[in-house]
Every structure is written in structure tokens, then in C-alpha cells.
Amino acid sequence: MTLADLKPGQSGKILKVNVTGALKRRLMDMGIIGGTEVRVEKVAPLGDPIEVSIKSYALSLRVGEAKSIEVEAE
């Protein structure tokens, strides 16, 4: 399951980030690291972007980025 599959209000634990290079570094700098808890807060009307809460702050991700983040739903 990916972060993009979670619905608003659902939480999960990040398992793996399936990207490389600069994008992976940017995501890691924002706190998207394996084992971190993440909660989907809102999804835009057309499905992009997705707003999540991670480490007590809000973060907006594109759907393409969210699909590259594997999570375990809680």
C-alpha cells in the first residue's frame, strides 16, 4: 500500500521510499523516513496534492510522490 492509497483521517507507518536521487533526499529532509508515523489530513478535490501530518507538522505532497512511499496502514 502507498501513501496515496490512504484516505483522509487514516494513519500509517512509512516502510520504504521508492525513489532515488534528489527527490529521495528532499523527501528525507522533510522527515519521510522509514518507521515514521504519517496521517493523511486532506486530499484536494481533484486528488492532487495530498496534505499529511508528519512529525507534528503539515506537508503537502504530489500524488506521484505519495505513490512512491510505501506505508503500513494502522
N, C-alpha and C positions, 0 to 999 in steps of 0.2 A: 504494500500500500504506500502511496506517496502523500506528501503534504497536500497536494491539490485534491486528493480524494476525500479529505476530511471536510465535514460540514461546519458551518458556524456554530460555536459552542462546544465542539469536540476538541479533545486534547490527545496528545500522543507524545511518544519519546522518539527522538531522532536516532535512527540506526546508522544511516550512511548517506553521504553526499556524493552523487554520481556525476560529478563534473571535474574538469581538470583546469589547470592554468589560473589565469587572473580571476575568473568567475569564482572558482573554488576558494581562492584566497580572500576575495571580497566577502563571500558568504561566511567564511570562518571568522573574519574580522567583526562581522555583525553578530556573532555568538551562535551561529548554526554549526554545532559540533555534536558528534555522536554522544548519546546519553543525556542530552539536554531536553527538558520538557518544553513543549510548544503547544499553544492553544490558538485555534482559528477564531478570530473575533468577528470579522465581517468579510463578505465577498461582494465585490462591485456588481451592479445589476447585470452587466454583460459577462461576468465571471472573471474579469481581469482588471485590477490587481486583487490580491488576497491580503487582508490585514491579519497579522498574527501577533500574539504576545509571547515574548521570549525573554527570559531573564529580567522581568519587570519593566520591559519597555515595548512599545508598539513598533512593528516593522511591516512595511508593505513589500510584497514580492510579486513578480510577474508569474503568470501561470506556468510558463516554461521553466522558470527557476524552481517553482514549487514541485513540479513533476520530477525534478532531478533529486529530490530529497526524500529518501525512504524513511517512513515512520512506522511505529507500532502503536496502533490506536489503544486508548485506555477505556 
